[in-house]
Amino acid sequence: MSKKDKLIKRLKSLPKDFTFDEAKTLLEYLGYELGNKGKTSGSRVMFKNASLNSHIILHKPHPRNELLNYQLKELLAILEEEGLI
């Protein structure tokens, strides 16, 4: 099982300790690139996939590194809608 497959399986289980770095790695495997929303974006970051004309906005968690449950559910729903997982 590849690292990408392991991350997908882990995301689908909605763990409480899924980190922003894991989400970033998974999105990069799926063709997304990290960008920011501009100077006033604060902790918001945008992942863009030019080939799908799709974007995902996440708040980079601080001071913790783990994503919240609602963020995992939104991320999972978007990736399933796009047919990526």
PEGI-V519762 format. One record per backbone hydrogen bond with DSSP energy under -0.5 kcal/mol. NH is the residue of the N-H (numbers start at 1). CO is the residue of the C=O. If there is no record, write none. Layout:
NH,CO  NH,CO
//
This chain:
6,2  7,3  8,4  9,5  10,6  11,7  12,8  13,9  14,11  15,10  18,15  19,17  20,65  23,19  24,20  25,21  26,22  27,23  28,24  29,25  30,26  31,28  32,27  33,48  35,46  37,44  41,38  44,41  45,58  46,35  47,56  48,33  48,46  49,54  50,48  53,49  54,49  56,47  58,45  58,56  60,43  60,58  61,59  67,18  72,68  73,69  74,70  75,71  76,72  77,73  78,74  79,75  80,76  81,77  82,78  83,80  84,79  85,79
//
